Each structure stands twice: as structure tokens, then as C-alpha cells.
Amino acid sequence: MASTNDPANRGLEALVSCPERRQKLLENLKTEDRRALLRQLQAHVEVHLAQGHRLAARVLLGISSEVAGDSQDLQFGVERTRIRWLEQEGLSEDALAAMTRLYEAHRRRRSTPERGAELAMELGILLDRSGRKAESLKLFRNAAARYRRMGQPYNRAAALFNAASVLYDLGRVGPSLRACREALEEGGAGHLDMEAHIALQMANSHEAQGNLEQAVECYQMAAEGYGGLKNRRQESSIRYRLGWLALQGGLPAEAWPELQRALEIRREHDYGTGLARYHLARAESYRVAGLPEAARVHFRACVSLAVALGNEALATRARFGLCRLAGGHLRSLPSYLKLPAPPGGEESIHRGRKGVYCRQVGEGASQALWSQSGDPERPPEDRPALARLLKDLARSLHLEGLPDSEQLHRQERAVQAWQSTPRKPRKAGPGPTSV
């Protein structure tokens, strides 16, 4: 852990490194001191979760509970973080039970009405993920009513959007569309993130009803919205969907620009992710070698690229590296986790977008299957979605008599061969158990 002059950091070092003295150290702490310590502990838990060090996160969560003591207010924050940890561990039933207990304890407290609404939303999300759609729908509607009473239109719009998503999953497409319109009218309009989510949900609903013209219009709005939010993967998926719909409708001239754009965005995303990971690995190597200035340059480059990509986990790891380099700096870890990104990330990503995709599959390419597909069903040959995108783009270019279709077919075959190669699963180590 970085050693700083911040009292909370010094107290944190003592709590973690001297468990036998922990009780005595906590006896003399005032509430504000405990709150400051919890902020530091929370920041370290965030870093460990971003790095996949769940055992280390669990150790710090145990210390957090001791620091919170008998304070219900402080224990509330610790428990919410613990529920996130349970989810990452794959203990969804335990997470759901813990969130249910928390909701029941706070749902009727008039002193903290925001908590009741927040917990209704979060419990609804967990129930939705577990397949208990009807129960989650009730909770989202409950949260929407609470937010209306509190005069919080944006949060009410979020609750209505969640309700719309569940209604769609239940096959109630008409009510889902009405809930989306209500969400826009009652707080969602003017917020790019909410507008993009709602536009995508409305596009899915219109397509399910066979209203393809309205669906395409909403897909276009959603793609532009996610582009503005720097969610490149989602934008690429939606543009693939637009191109695929045009291709299935016998409109290759309209299909290929969308498919081409989807592929370009995908290249940007994978190139940028690979480059950010390269800078992070290089920075850690320099740090271990005792070259802090060289490490700092690469940590900052990683932060810049990760923020441009919207990859908060990578940005968190790089900011933590900067904090570790700081040594005796006065700033604490939470302040480092909120550092603004240095400029240059977008430019670096754009420089790599024109390269031929998958000629060199070892660098800059994601090895995970692309889960967002333009196909309603998995094709018989079970191609991964990126290979399908290349295949559809080649087909649309061929139908239009445009060049490069054979080159795209070669790339498609390369992606297919690469992603079908069996790989040994990586062993996940427990990670460090100290801060």
C-alpha cells in the first residue's frame, strides 16, 4: 500500500498490518475518523475487485465491518459493498438474500427515504437477473412511485426504464413501449445515457411488433447515443443490427455502410483495449524495476486510453498504480481514483483503427466471443459474432459490386479459426491479502 501522510492512510496501515492491535486502535476512533477510514478501505476494495482479487477484497470487507462497529449508517455502506462482492463471487443467491434483508430493514424508514428507493431498485435488479421477473417488476414500480414522491425525475425515469425492460422480457411489448415513453416524459429526456437506453429498448419493442421503420429509427438514435457515451462495443453491436436488418430486407446499399462502421468501431475498441493493457503491463514492469518516472508515463497512458474506451476497471488499476508510485504524497487513494484522464486517448485509438483486422491476432484483439449478435438465432455453423459481421459485410459489398469482399472473407476465416482454437483456462489466483 502507498504510504502517505494522510491520517486515514496511516490508520489503515496499522489496522491491516497489526490485527492483534486492531480492537485497541478502534476504541479511540470517533465517527468521522471511522468514516475516513472506511472511505480508504472502500477505495482499496474497489481496486481489488477491478483486479479480480476477491480474497483480498473479502479480507478488507471484514476489517471494514469492524471499523463500522455499531453504527447502522456505516454498516449500511459496508453491506452494500459486500453484496457486490458476493455477486462477483458468483454467490447470487447469497447476494439476493442479503439485499432482501437490507431492503426489509430500510424500506419503511422515513428518516432515509432515499435508501428505501435505492434498495427497491437494487433488489429489483437482482431479482430480474435471477429470473424472478414479476417480483422485480413490482419493485421497480415501487421505486418509481417513491422517486415521484421525493421529486427525483431522473431516478424515476430509471425505475420506469427498468420496468419497461422487464415487461419486454415478459412478452408485454405494448406496456413496455408505454413505460419507455413515460420514462422519457417524466425525467429521461435530456440525459444522454437514459435516452440511449430507452431508445434501444423501444427499438427492440418496435422490431418485435414488426414496425421495422420505427425500429430502425430508434436503433439509429441508440447508436448515436452510445457513441456519445463512448460505449463503443454497444454502438458497434447496434450498427451491426442495423446493417443486418437492411441486408435481410434486400437493401445491400444501406447495409454495407452500417456494417463497415460496426467493424471500424470494433477495431477501435479492441485496438484501444489491447494498447491500454500493454501500457498497464509496461508500467508495472517499470515500477517493479524501480523506474517510477517511466512507470508513471505508462500508467497515465493507460488511464487516458481506458477512459476513452469507457473501461473503468482498467482505469482504476492504472490510477492505483499512480497512487503506489506517489509514496509520501498527501493525496489519498480515493482522490487518485477520481483523477481526470490525461488527453490523448482518443487520438491513440483512432491511429489504430485503419489496420487490417486479425492479420496479427495476438495484439489488440479481444479473445472473448462477441455476445451481441445481429442474428436472431445462432447459425448452424456456430460462427462467433465477429466472424458473422465480417461475413455479412463481405456479402453486402459483393451484392453491390464493391471491392474488398474477398479480403473480408479471408479475415472472417481467420477469426473463425482463431476463436475456435481451444484455449486452456487461466487459473485465477487469490491475489494479495494486504492493501
C-alpha positions as CSV (number, residue, x, y, z in Angstrom):
1,M,0.0,0.0,0.0
2,A,1.2,3.5,-0.7
3,S,2.5,5.2,2.4
4,T,1.1,8.8,2.7
5,N,0.9,11.5,5.3
6,D,-2.9,11.2,5.4
7,P,-4.1,10.1,8.9
8,A,-6.6,7.8,7.4
9,N,-3.9,6.0,5.4
10,R,-1.7,5.7,8.4
11,G,-4.6,4.3,10.4
12,L,-5.4,1.9,7.6
13,E,-1.8,0.6,7.6
14,A,-2.0,-0.1,11.3
15,L,-5.3,-1.8,11.1
16,V,-4.2,-4.1,8.3
17,S,-0.7,-4.9,9.4
18,C,-1.4,-5.3,13.2
19,P,-4.6,-7.4,13.6
20,E,-3.7,-8.1,17.2
21,R,-3.9,-4.4,18.0
22,R,-7.0,-3.7,15.9
23,Q,-9.5,-3.6,18.7
24,K,-7.5,-1.2,20.8
25,L,-6.9,1.0,17.8
26,L,-10.6,1.2,17.1
27,E,-11.6,2.0,20.6
28,N,-10.5,5.6,20.5
29,L,-11.8,6.4,17.0
30,K,-14.6,9.0,16.5
31,T,-17.3,8.6,13.9
32,E,-15.7,10.9,11.4
33,D,-12.4,9.1,11.8
34,R,-14.1,5.8,11.1
35,R,-15.9,7.3,8.1
36,A,-12.5,8.5,6.7
37,L,-11.0,5.0,7.2
38,L,-14.0,3.4,5.5
39,R,-13.5,5.6,2.5
40,Q,-10.0,4.4,2.2
41,L,-11.0,0.8,2.7
42,Q,-13.8,1.1,0.2
43,A,-11.3,2.5,-2.4
44,H,-8.9,-0.4,-1.9
45,V,-11.8,-2.9,-2.2
46,E,-12.8,-1.2,-5.5
47,V,-9.2,-1.7,-6.8
48,H,-9.1,-5.4,-5.7
49,L,-12.5,-6.1,-7.3
50,A,-11.2,-4.4,-10.5
51,Q,-8.2,-6.6,-10.5
52,G,-10.1,-9.8,-9.7
53,H,-8.5,-10.2,-6.2
54,R,-11.7,-11.2,-4.5
55,L,-10.0,-12.9,-1.5
56,A,-8.1,-9.6,-0.7
57,A,-11.4,-7.7,-1.1
58,R,-13.1,-10.1,1.4
59,V,-10.3,-9.5,4.0
60,L,-10.8,-5.7,3.7
61,L,-14.5,-6.1,3.9
62,G,-14.1,-7.9,7.2
63,I,-11.9,-5.1,8.5
64,S,-14.5,-2.6,7.2
65,S,-17.2,-4.2,9.3
66,E,-15.0,-3.9,12.4
67,V,-14.4,-0.2,11.6
68,A,-18.1,0.5,11.1
69,G,-18.8,-1.0,14.6
70,D,-22.3,-0.4,15.9
71,S,-23.1,2.4,13.6
72,Q,-26.0,1.4,11.4
73,D,-25.2,4.2,8.9
74,L,-21.6,3.0,8.4
75,Q,-22.6,-0.7,8.3
76,F,-25.1,0.1,5.6
77,G,-22.3,1.1,3.2
78,V,-20.2,-1.9,4.1
79,E,-23.1,-4.3,3.5
80,R,-23.8,-2.9,0.1
81,T,-20.2,-3.4,-0.9
82,R,-20.3,-6.9,0.5
83,I,-23.3,-7.7,-1.7
84,R,-21.3,-6.6,-4.8
85,W,-18.5,-8.9,-3.7
86,L,-21.0,-11.8,-3.3
87,E,-22.2,-11.2,-6.9
88,Q,-18.6,-11.2,-8.2
89,E,-18.0,-14.5,-6.4
90,G,-21.0,-16.0,-8.2
91,L,-23.0,-16.3,-5.0
92,S,-26.1,-14.8,-6.5
93,E,-28.5,-16.5,-4.0
94,D,-26.5,-15.2,-1.1
95,A,-26.4,-11.7,-2.6
96,L,-30.1,-11.8,-3.2
97,A,-30.8,-12.9,0.4
98,A,-28.5,-10.2,1.8
99,M,-30.1,-7.5,-0.3
100,T,-33.6,-8.7,0.7
101,R,-32.6,-8.3,4.4
102,L,-31.2,-4.9,3.8
103,Y,-34.4,-3.8,1.9
104,E,-36.7,-5.1,4.7
105,A,-34.6,-3.2,7.3
106,H,-34.8,0.1,5.5
107,R,-38.0,0.1,3.3
108,R,-40.2,1.9,5.9
109,R,-37.6,4.3,7.5
110,R,-38.9,7.8,7.0
111,S,-35.6,9.4,8.1
112,T,-33.8,8.0,5.0
113,P,-36.4,7.6,2.2
114,E,-33.7,7.6,-0.5
115,R,-32.4,4.3,0.8
116,G,-35.7,2.6,0.5
117,A,-36.0,3.7,-3.1
118,E,-32.4,2.7,-3.9
119,L,-32.7,-0.7,-2.3
120,A,-36.0,-1.3,-4.1
121,M,-34.2,-0.7,-7.4
122,E,-31.2,-2.8,-6.5
123,L,-33.2,-5.7,-5.2
124,G,-35.3,-5.5,-8.3
125,I,-32.2,-5.8,-10.4
126,L,-31.0,-8.9,-8.5
127,L,-34.5,-10.5,-8.8
128,D,-34.5,-9.7,-12.5
129,R,-31.1,-11.4,-13.0
130,S,-32.3,-14.4,-11.1
131,G,-35.3,-14.8,-13.4
132,R,-38.0,-13.6,-10.9
133,K,-39.4,-11.1,-13.3
134,A,-42.8,-10.5,-11.8
135,E,-41.3,-9.7,-8.4
136,S,-38.7,-7.4,-9.9
137,L,-41.5,-5.5,-11.8
138,K,-43.3,-4.8,-8.6
139,L,-40.1,-3.4,-7.0
140,F,-39.3,-1.2,-10.0
141,R,-42.8,0.3,-9.9
142,N,-42.5,0.7,-6.1
143,A,-39.2,2.6,-6.7
144,A,-40.8,4.8,-9.4
145,A,-43.5,5.8,-7.0
146,R,-41.0,6.6,-4.2
147,Y,-38.9,8.7,-6.6
148,R,-42.0,10.6,-7.7
149,R,-42.9,11.5,-4.1
150,M,-39.3,12.6,-3.5
151,G,-39.3,14.8,-6.6
152,Q,-36.4,13.0,-8.3
153,P,-37.4,12.7,-12.0
154,Y,-34.2,11.2,-13.4
155,N,-34.3,8.3,-10.9
156,R,-38.0,7.9,-11.6
157,A,-37.2,7.6,-15.3
158,A,-34.5,4.9,-14.5
159,A,-37.0,2.9,-12.5
160,L,-39.6,3.2,-15.3
161,F,-37.0,2.1,-17.8
162,N,-36.1,-1.0,-15.7
163,A,-39.8,-1.8,-15.5
164,A,-40.0,-1.5,-19.3
165,S,-37.2,-3.9,-19.8
166,V,-38.9,-6.5,-17.5
167,L,-42.2,-6.0,-19.3
168,Y,-40.5,-6.7,-22.6
169,D,-38.9,-9.9,-21.2
170,L,-42.4,-11.0,-20.1
171,G,-43.7,-10.6,-23.6
172,R,-45.7,-7.5,-22.8
173,V,-44.4,-5.4,-25.6
174,G,-47.1,-2.7,-25.7
175,P,-46.9,-1.9,-22.0
176,S,-43.1,-1.9,-22.4
177,L,-43.3,0.8,-25.0
178,R,-45.7,2.9,-22.9
179,A,-43.3,2.7,-20.0
180,C,-40.5,3.9,-22.2
181,R,-42.4,6.9,-23.3
182,E,-43.4,7.7,-19.8
183,A,-39.8,7.4,-18.7
184,L,-38.8,10.0,-21.4
185,E,-41.6,12.3,-20.5
186,E,-41.0,12.2,-16.7
187,G,-37.3,12.8,-16.5
188,G,-35.3,10.8,-19.1
189,A,-35.3,13.4,-21.9
190,G,-32.2,15.5,-21.9
191,H,-30.0,12.8,-20.3
192,L,-27.9,11.1,-23.0
193,D,-27.4,7.8,-21.0
194,M,-31.1,7.4,-20.3
195,E,-32.2,8.4,-23.8
196,A,-29.8,5.8,-25.3
197,H,-31.0,3.0,-23.1
198,I,-34.6,3.9,-23.7
199,A,-34.1,4.2,-27.5
200,L,-32.6,0.7,-27.6
201,Q,-35.4,-0.8,-25.6
202,M,-38.0,0.9,-27.9
203,A,-36.2,-0.3,-31.0
204,N,-36.3,-3.9,-29.7
205,S,-40.1,-3.5,-28.9
206,H,-40.9,-2.0,-32.4
207,E,-38.9,-4.8,-34.1
208,A,-40.8,-7.4,-32.0
209,Q,-44.1,-5.8,-33.3
210,G,-42.9,-5.8,-36.9
211,N,-42.6,-2.0,-37.1
212,L,-39.2,-2.1,-38.8
213,E,-39.2,1.6,-39.9
214,Q,-39.7,2.8,-36.3
215,A,-37.3,0.2,-35.1
216,V,-34.6,1.4,-37.4
217,E,-35.2,5.0,-36.3
218,C,-34.8,4.1,-32.7
219,Y,-31.7,1.9,-33.4
220,Q,-30.1,4.9,-35.0
221,M,-30.9,7.1,-32.0
222,A,-29.5,4.4,-29.7
223,A,-26.3,4.0,-31.8
224,E,-25.6,7.8,-31.7
225,G,-26.3,7.9,-28.0
226,Y,-24.0,5.1,-27.1
227,G,-21.4,6.7,-29.4
228,G,-21.7,9.9,-27.4
229,L,-21.3,7.9,-24.2
230,K,-18.1,6.2,-25.5
231,N,-19.7,2.8,-25.2
232,R,-18.1,1.6,-28.4
233,R,-18.9,-2.1,-28.0
234,Q,-22.6,-1.4,-27.7
235,E,-22.6,1.1,-30.6
236,S,-20.9,-1.5,-32.8
237,S,-23.5,-4.1,-31.9
238,I,-26.4,-1.8,-32.7
239,R,-24.8,-0.8,-36.1
240,Y,-24.3,-4.4,-36.9
241,R,-28.0,-4.9,-36.1
242,L,-29.0,-2.0,-38.5
243,G,-26.8,-3.4,-41.3
244,W,-28.1,-6.9,-40.8
245,L,-31.7,-5.7,-40.9
246,A,-31.0,-3.9,-44.2
247,L,-29.3,-6.9,-45.7
248,Q,-32.1,-9.2,-44.7
249,G,-34.5,-6.7,-46.3
250,G,-32.7,-6.8,-49.6
251,L,-31.0,-3.4,-49.2
252,P,-27.3,-4.1,-49.5
253,A,-26.5,-0.4,-50.4
254,E,-27.9,0.6,-47.0
255,A,-26.4,-2.4,-45.2
256,W,-22.7,-2.1,-46.0
257,P,-22.1,1.4,-44.6
258,E,-23.6,0.3,-41.2
259,L,-21.7,-3.0,-41.3
260,Q,-18.5,-1.2,-42.2
261,R,-19.0,1.3,-39.4
262,A,-19.6,-1.5,-36.9
263,L,-16.4,-3.2,-37.9
264,E,-14.4,0.1,-37.7
265,I,-15.7,0.7,-34.2
266,R,-14.9,-2.8,-33.2
267,R,-11.4,-2.4,-34.4
268,E,-11.1,0.9,-32.4
269,H,-12.4,-0.8,-29.3
270,D,-10.2,-3.9,-29.5
271,Y,-7.1,-2.0,-30.5
272,G,-7.6,0.5,-27.7
273,T,-8.1,-2.2,-25.1
274,G,-5.0,-4.1,-26.2
275,L,-3.0,-0.9,-26.1
276,A,-4.3,0.1,-22.7
277,R,-3.4,-3.4,-21.3
278,Y,0.1,-3.1,-22.9
279,H,0.7,0.2,-21.1
280,L,-0.5,-1.2,-17.8
281,A,1.8,-4.2,-18.1
282,R,4.7,-2.0,-19.1
283,A,4.0,0.4,-16.2
284,E,4.0,-2.5,-13.7
285,S,7.3,-3.7,-15.1
286,Y,8.9,-0.4,-14.7
287,R,7.5,0.0,-11.2
288,V,8.9,-3.3,-10.1
289,A,12.3,-2.4,-11.7
290,G,12.5,0.7,-9.6
291,L,11.9,3.2,-12.5
292,P,9.0,5.3,-11.2
293,E,9.1,8.1,-13.8
294,A,8.9,5.6,-16.7
295,A,6.2,3.7,-14.9
296,R,4.2,7.0,-14.4
297,V,4.2,7.7,-18.1
298,H,2.7,4.3,-18.9
299,F,0.2,4.4,-16.1
300,R,-1.1,7.8,-17.3
301,A,-1.3,6.5,-20.9
302,C,-3.4,3.5,-19.6
303,V,-5.7,5.9,-17.8
304,S,-6.2,8.0,-20.9
305,L,-7.0,5.1,-23.1
306,A,-9.2,3.3,-20.6
307,V,-11.3,6.4,-20.0
308,A,-11.6,6.9,-23.8
309,L,-12.9,3.3,-24.1
310,G,-15.2,3.6,-21.1
311,N,-13.3,0.8,-19.4
312,E,-13.4,1.8,-15.7
313,A,-11.8,-1.4,-14.4
314,L,-8.6,-0.7,-16.4
315,A,-8.6,3.0,-15.4
316,T,-9.0,2.0,-11.7
317,R,-6.0,-0.3,-11.9
318,A,-3.8,2.3,-13.5
319,R,-4.8,5.0,-11.1
320,F,-4.0,2.7,-8.2
321,G,-0.5,2.3,-9.8
322,L,-0.1,6.0,-9.8
323,C,-1.1,6.1,-6.1
324,R,1.5,3.4,-5.3
325,L,4.2,5.5,-7.0
326,A,3.3,8.6,-5.1
327,G,4.9,7.3,-1.9
328,G,4.7,10.2,0.6
329,H,2.2,12.3,-1.4
330,L,-0.6,13.9,0.6
331,R,-3.4,12.7,-1.6
332,S,-5.3,9.6,-0.5
333,L,-6.3,6.7,-2.7
334,P,-9.9,7.9,-3.2
335,S,-8.6,11.2,-4.7
336,Y,-6.4,9.2,-7.1
337,L,-9.4,7.1,-8.2
338,K,-11.1,10.3,-9.3
339,L,-8.2,11.7,-11.2
340,P,-9.2,13.2,-14.6
341,A,-7.8,11.4,-17.6
342,P,-4.9,13.0,-19.4
343,P,-5.6,13.9,-23.1
344,G,-4.5,11.7,-26.0
345,G,-6.5,8.5,-25.5
346,E,-9.0,9.1,-28.4
347,E,-6.1,10.1,-30.8
348,S,-4.2,6.9,-30.0
349,I,-7.3,4.7,-30.6
350,H,-8.1,6.4,-33.9
351,R,-4.5,5.9,-35.1
352,G,-5.0,2.1,-34.9
353,R,-8.5,1.9,-36.4
354,K,-7.4,1.5,-40.1
355,G,-5.2,-1.6,-39.6
356,V,-6.3,-4.8,-41.2
357,Y,-8.2,-6.7,-38.5
358,C,-6.9,-10.0,-37.4
359,R,-3.8,-10.2,-39.7
360,Q,-2.0,-10.2,-36.4
361,V,-4.5,-11.7,-34.0
362,G,-2.1,-11.7,-31.0
363,E,-2.3,-7.9,-30.2
364,G,-5.2,-5.6,-29.6
365,A,-7.9,-8.2,-30.3
366,S,-10.4,-9.4,-27.6
367,Q,-10.4,-13.1,-27.2
368,A,-14.0,-13.2,-25.8
369,L,-16.9,-14.1,-28.1
370,W,-18.9,-11.1,-29.1
371,S,-22.2,-11.8,-27.3
372,Q,-24.2,-9.1,-29.1
373,S,-25.3,-10.7,-32.4
374,G,-27.2,-9.5,-35.4
375,D,-28.7,-12.9,-35.9
376,P,-32.0,-13.9,-34.2
377,E,-30.5,-17.4,-33.7
378,R,-27.1,-18.9,-33.7
379,P,-26.3,-20.1,-37.2
380,P,-25.8,-23.9,-37.9
381,E,-22.0,-23.3,-38.4
382,D,-21.9,-21.6,-34.9
383,R,-19.7,-18.7,-36.1
384,P,-18.7,-16.2,-33.4
385,A,-20.4,-12.9,-33.9
386,L,-17.4,-11.0,-35.2
387,A,-16.9,-13.6,-37.9
388,R,-20.6,-13.2,-38.8
389,L,-20.1,-9.5,-39.1
390,L,-17.2,-9.9,-41.5
391,K,-19.3,-12.4,-43.5
392,D,-22.3,-10.1,-43.7
393,L,-20.2,-7.2,-44.7
394,A,-18.4,-9.2,-47.4
395,R,-21.8,-10.4,-48.7
396,S,-23.2,-6.8,-48.9
397,L,-20.1,-5.5,-50.7
398,H,-20.3,-8.4,-53.2
399,L,-24.0,-7.7,-53.9
400,E,-23.2,-4.0,-54.5
401,G,-20.2,-4.9,-56.7
402,L,-17.8,-3.2,-54.4
403,P,-14.2,-4.4,-53.9
404,D,-12.6,-6.0,-50.8
405,S,-15.2,-8.7,-50.2
406,E,-12.7,-11.5,-50.7
407,Q,-10.3,-9.8,-48.2
408,L,-13.1,-9.7,-45.7
409,H,-13.9,-13.4,-46.3
410,R,-10.2,-14.2,-45.5
411,Q,-10.4,-12.2,-42.3
412,E,-13.7,-14.0,-41.4
413,R,-12.0,-17.4,-41.8
414,A,-9.0,-16.2,-39.7
415,V,-11.3,-15.0,-36.9
416,Q,-13.3,-18.2,-37.1
417,A,-10.2,-20.4,-36.9
418,W,-8.7,-18.3,-34.1
419,Q,-11.7,-18.2,-31.9
420,S,-12.5,-21.9,-32.4
421,T,-9.0,-22.8,-31.2
422,P,-9.3,-24.4,-27.7
423,R,-7.5,-22.4,-25.0
424,K,-6.5,-23.6,-21.5
425,P,-8.5,-21.6,-18.9
426,R,-6.3,-19.3,-16.9
427,K,-6.0,-20.1,-13.2
428,A,-7.3,-17.3,-11.1
429,G,-5.0,-16.7,-8.1
430,P,-6.4,-15.3,-4.8
431,G,-4.4,-12.1,-5.2
432,P,-2.7,-10.2,-2.4
433,T,-4.2,-10.3,1.0
434,S,-2.9,-6.9,2.1
435,V,-3.7,-3.4,0.9
